[in-house]
Amino acid sequence: MDDRIETLEFARLERAEYIERMTQELSRLAAGANLPMLAYLLEMAAEEAAALRESAKVRLAPEEVLGRAPRGGAP
C-alpha cells in the first residue's frame, strides 16, 4: 500500500478509536443523568465508530496496526 494512503488510513483508524471512546463515555454520562434517548444515540455512534475502526484495520496490514500505538499513549 502507498505510504500516503497508509498514513491516511492510520489517521482514520486513530480518529475512529478516539470517537468510539469519547461517545462511550458520553453515553455513560447521559445514562447516569437519566437521559436514556441521548445515551442510546451516543451508544449507536460508538458502535458505528467501532465498525469503521474495524474496517480500517482490515485495510491496513496487521503489522501496521499492531506496530503502532494510538496517540493517547498506551498500546
NUSE-479801 format. One record per residue (C-alpha): x, y, z. Coordinates in steps of 0.2 Angstrom, whole numbers. Layout:
// NUSE-479801
    px    py    pz
     X     Y     Z
...
//
This chain:
// NUSE-479801
    px    py    pz
     0     0     0
     6    18    -4
    14    26    11
     2    41     9
   -13    30     9
    -7    20    24
    -4    36    34
   -22    42    29
   -29    25    34
   -20    25    51
   -26    43    54
   -44    37    51
   -41    22    62
   -35    33    76
   -49    45    74
   -62    31    74
   -54    24    90
   -55    41    99
   -73    45    94
   -78    27   100
   -70    30   117
   -77    48   119
   -95    43   113
   -95    28   125
   -90    39   140
  -103    52   135
  -116    38   134
  -112    33   151
  -114    51   157
  -130    53   149
  -137    37   156
  -131    42   173
  -140    59   171
  -156    49   167
  -156    54   148
  -160    37   140
  -163    43   122
  -147    53   122
  -137    38   130
  -144    27   116
  -140    39   102
  -122    41   109
  -120    22   111
  -126    20    92
  -112    32    87
   -99    22    97
  -105     6    89
  -103    15    72
   -86    21    76
   -81     4    81
   -87    -3    65
   -77    10    55
   -62     6    66
   -63   -12    62
   -65    -9    43
   -50     2    43
   -40   -11    52
   -44   -24    38
   -37   -12    25
   -21   -10    34
    -8   -24    35
    -8   -32    53
    10   -27    57
     5    -9    53
   -10   -10    66
     0   -20    79
    16   -10    77
     9     7    81
     2    13    97
   -13    25    97
    -9    43   100
   -16    43   118
    -1    33   124
    -5    15   129
    -5     2   115
//
